[in-house]
Amino acid sequence: MTNNENQQPQPQPVTALQDLIAGGVAGSASVIVGHPFDTYKVRLQTSTTSSPSNAAAFGGVSSLFRGMGAPLSTAAVVNALIFSSYGESSRIWDEWFMGSGSSSSCNDSVNNNNSGNVQEQSSWKKPFVCGSFAGGMQALVICPSEHIKCRLQIQHGVGCKDHIFKGPFDAADKIINSH
């Protein structure tokens, strides 16, 4: 065998656009699948009786998808924010603590020094700090969106006296104006 036959083709690096698309699709899919369960959980938590909430009292099975617009519209933005803030904080960490020439990713746990020996780095500090920063940035988008979603989930169907929001934008407007 020649040297060319043993070589595996090098994988292409993942681009920021690919991360954005993958994050948006994954975030949207998780909202579509998980939202009915989240709605049921919120109704159980806010119920004044010990029995589970009746879907018919809230407008049928379709009511389990009520309030899904807010989290669905922010899913791609939130995932893009998480990926970019985690990556940027990783680059800043590398600049400040690893030297200006290092460009390792946040998942690197070993560093090859000039002599070729593998030197173990602290395996938790960088991911902890980068993840905390990404989580803090995420909270700026998620908290208001979750508040709107929960307010939409607990209102009853059209025609009931507690049906005061027509959708996520109406809910945001009324919540902001009430404070």
N, C-alpha and C positions, 0 to 999 in steps of 0.2 A: 504494500500500500504506500502511496505517496503521501506527502505531507498535506496536500490539498484535499485528499479523500478523507482524512481524519478530522479536518476542521469542520465544525458546525457553523452554519450561518449565524452571524451576530444578530440578535433581536434589535429591532428599531426602538429607540427610546420613546416612551409615552409622551405625547404632547399635551400642553395645557388644554387644548381644544378637546382632545380625547378624554381627559379627566373631567372636563366640564360636561360633556355629553353623557359619559358613564355615570357621573354623579347625579345628573338630572333624571336620567332614566331610572336609576336605582331608587332615588328619593321619591319619584312619582309612583313607582310600583309599590313601594312600602306604604305610601299613604292610601292608595286604592285598596290594597289588601287589608291593611290594619285599621282603617278608619271606622268601619262598622263595629269592630270590637271595642275600639276606644269610645265610641258613642255610647255603647251599652254600659261600659265601665263608668263613664261620667254620670249616666242616668242612675246607676246603682248607688253611686257615691252621694248624689244629691237628692235621692228619694227620701221622702218623709215616712214611708212605710217600710216594713221589713221584707215585703215581697218584691221580687224583681219588677222592673218597669215593663209595662205592657206596650209593645211596639204599636199596636192599634190605637192606643190613646194618644200617641205622638204623631200619628199620620201614616201608619203602616210600615212595611219593611223599607220602603224608600226613605223613610225618616232616619234610618240608620246612616244614610249618606249625607244628611243635612250638616252643613258647616264644613264640608270637605273642600270647598273652594279656597279658603284661606290657607290651609296647610299645603294643598296641592300647588297653589300658585307660588308658594315660597320654597317648595322642595328643591328645585334646581338652584335657586339663589343661595339657599342655606348650604347645600352640598358644595357649591363653588366657593362659598365663603370659608367653609371648613378646610377644604383642600388648599386654597391659596394662603390662608392665614397660617396653617400648619407648615406649609412649605417655606413661606417667607420667614417665619420665626426660626425655622431650622437653619436657613441660610444666615440669619443674624447670629444665631448661636455659634455656628461654625466660624463666622468672622471674629467674634469676640473671644471665644474660648478655645478654638482649635487652630487659630492662626489664619491669616487672610488668604492663604493659598489653598485651603481645604474646601472641597465642595461636596462633602459626603451627605448622604440623605439622612433623614431623621431616624431611620430604622437601622443605621449602622451601629454595631455594638463593638466592633474591633477596628483598630487602626494600625496599618502597616507603617512602621517607622523606617528611616533610611537604611538601617542595617538589615532589614528584611524580617526582623522578629515581630510577632504579633503581640501588640500591647493591649491589654483589656482596659476599656474605658468604663466609666460609671454607666451601668446599663439602664438606670432609671431616671437620671436627672434630665437629660435632654428630652426624651419623650414626655416626661411629666410636665416640664415647662412649656414645651411646644403644644402639647395637648391642652394644657390649661389655658393658654392664650387663645387657641382655636375655639375652645369651649366658651370662653368669655365673649369672643366675637359672635359666636353663634347665638348666644343668649340675647344679644341686642335685637335679633330678628325674631327668634322663636317665642320669647315671652309675650310680646304684644299679639302675635299671631295665635298663640295657644289660648289667650284670654278671649279673643273674638270667637274662636272655634268653640270653646266651652259654653259661652253665652248663647251661641246658636244651637248647640246640641240640647240644651236643657229647656228650650222653649217648646211649647206644644204646637200642634198644627194650626193652619190658617183658620181664623174665626175664633180662636181661643183668646181670652183676655191677656195672656202672657206672651202672645205672638207679636212682639214689638219690632223685631228686626226682619227686614226683607232679604238680607244677604250680608256677606262679609263687609262690603264697603259701607252699607247703611249702618251696620252694627258699629264699625269703627267710628263713623261720624257721630252717632248718638252717644257712644261711650265717651269720646273726647269732649263733646259739648256738655256732657253732664258733670264734668269735673272742673 
